[in-house]
């Protein structure tokens, strides 16, 4: 397995005076030109994709870069990046960071990136805001635009209800949990990941990543939650594409002296990216080595202003 649908990620942090977003960390794989350009950039409110997410205080999805205010279109195209989503993270109403995740469609595999939203002033259901739908997903895209998801229904609805990341290993086999199961099967979509996301306006959002077996979302996915009265983080879920499914061995990370990306993401409320995951302490380093991971993205899942878990994506 040499490629994943999630191809790159970057973290933008508020400057000391709060006037700009500055580059914090990134994972870019082989996209060296894109990486070099990104590391030298900064964004004001409303500028570029990170600045727009900051200014509007909500997740922003770009189904394509052309025709948008994205400032690195040529470099993104050369790197095989086709779409992106920017997630502003607010902890106790304070912006900690903006996470941008870049995905890339490939001609031989179907994949989708979606943004769902529930506006309490208009409806009690979640509806699709926008999506980037890859090859052979026309029927799936049509069904998505016509779908209304009550709380707890469908993959985005489950993430909204639970206030935590939800991963489904086999979308076509779970029609009770994924309402578009038949359309997913017809399109060749197999895996699904939903991440709940709030906004400055306290609206509810969910970002979903959908992919097939030949172009998986990531090499490995883990969820970490607090345990032992908040003294450690405990791994409660692990799925590895290389090893053929979910497999969980007991693992914890101390919070008293945090040295790894996952613990730092929990305590700081901002995503942490390590492009040398073999340097992680304990279980994450072992997991990264076992699958040949080139980067670890630790995402604090923020719900109702609080960090509730850390989602770890191994790329």
C-alpha positions, 0 to 999 in steps of 0.5 A, spaced: 500 500 500 503 506 497 497 511 497 492 514 501 486 518 500 488 523 505 495 525 502 497 531 507 495 535 513 498 542 516 496 546 522 496 553 523 497 557 529 495 564 532 501 569 532 502 571 539 498 578 537 493 574 534 493 578 528 495 572 523 495 564 522 502 562 522 505 555 520 505 550 526 507 543 523 505 539 517 505 532 513 506 533 506 509 526 503 513 527 497 510 534 495 516 537 497 514 544 493 508 544 496 511 543 503 516 549 502 511 554 500 506 552 505 512 553 511 513 560 509 506 562 509 502 566 514 494 568 513 490 574 516 483 573 517 479 571 511 485 570 507 486 563 503 483 557 506 486 557 513 484 564 514 477 563 511 475 558 516 478 562 522 474 568 519 468 565 518 469 560 525 466 554 521 469 548 517 470 550 510 470 545 504 473 546 497 471 541 492 476 543 488 482 549 488 480 552 482 476 558 482 477 559 490 481 563 494 486 558 495 493 561 494 497 555 492 493 552 486 499 550 482 503 547 487 497 543 490 495 540 483 502 538 482 502 534 488 496 530 486 492 534 491 484 535 489 480 537 495 481 540 502 477 541 508 479 546 514 477 545 521 478 551 526 478 548 533 475 552 539 476 550 546 472 554 551 471 559 545 478 561 544 481 559 537 487 554 538 489 552 531 486 551 524 487 544 521 487 543 514 487 536 511 488 535 503 485 529 500 487 526 493 482 523 488 485 517 483 482 515 477 482 508 479 479 508 486 472 512 488 473 516 494 469 522 497 470 528 502 464 531 505 462 536 510 455 536 513 451 541 518 445 542 522 443 549 523 438 549 529 435 555 526 432 552 520 432 544 521 433 539 526 437 534 521 444 534 518 444 536 511 450 536 506 453 543 505 458 540 500 462 534 498 468 532 493 466 526 490 471 522 486 470 517 480 464 513 479 460 516 485 455 520 481 449 516 484 452 517 491 453 524 490 446 525 488 443 521 494 448 525 499 444 531 496 437 528 498 439 525 505 437 528 511 440 525 517 437 526 524 441 526 530 444 519 531 442 517 524 448 515 519 455 516 519 455 524 520 449 523 525 452 518 529 458 523 530 454 528 532 450 524 537 456 521 540 460 527 540 466 523 538 470 520 531 466 514 528 469 509 523 465 504 520 470 498 516 464 496 512 459 501 509 455 496 505 454 491 510 451 496 515 445 499 512 442 501 519 448 505 521 450 508 514 443 510 510 447 510 503 449 503 503 447 501 497 450 507 493 456 506 497 457 499 494 455 501 487 461 506 488 466 501 491 466 505 497 468 501 503 471 505 509 468 511 512 470 516 518 466 522 521 469 527 525 464 532 529 466 539 529 463 545 532 463 552 530 464 559 533 456 559 532 455 553 536 452 550 530 454 542 529 458 540 523 461 533 521 466 532 516 466 525 513 472 521 509 470 515 505 474 511 501 475 504 498 479 498 499 484 500 493 485 507 496 484 507 504 483 513 508 489 512 512 494 507 513 492 506 521 486 509 525 486 510 532 482 513 538 485 515 545 480 517 551 482 519 558 482 514 563 485 513 570 482 520 573 485 523 567 492 521 568 493 517 562 490 516 555 488 509 553 487 507 546 480 504 545 480 503 538 485 501 532 484 499 525 490 498 520 489 497 513 496 493 512 494 488 518 486 487 515 482 490 520 481 492 527 486 489 532 487 492 539 492 491 544 492 495 551 496 501 551 496 508 555 500 514 554 501 518 561 499 525 561 504 527 567 510 528 562 507 528 555 512 527 550 508 524 544 504 528 539 497 524 542 498 527 549 500 534 546 494 534 542 490 532 548 493 537 553 494 543 548 487 542 544 491 543 537 493 538 532 500 535 532 503 532 526 510 528 527 513 527 520 518 522 524 513 517 528 518 512 529 520 518 535 514 517 538 514 514 545 511 507 546 505 504 542 505 509 537 512 508 535 511 501 535 504 502 530 508 506 526 514 502 525 509 496 523 506 499 518 511 503 515 508 510 517 511 516 514 507 521 519 502 521 525 497 526 525 494 527 532 487 531 532 484 533 538 476 532 537 473 538 540 465 538 542 462 543 546 468 547 547 472 541 550 477 536 548 473 529 549 478 525 545 484 524 540 484 521 533 490 519 531 491 518 523 497 514 521 499 516 514 
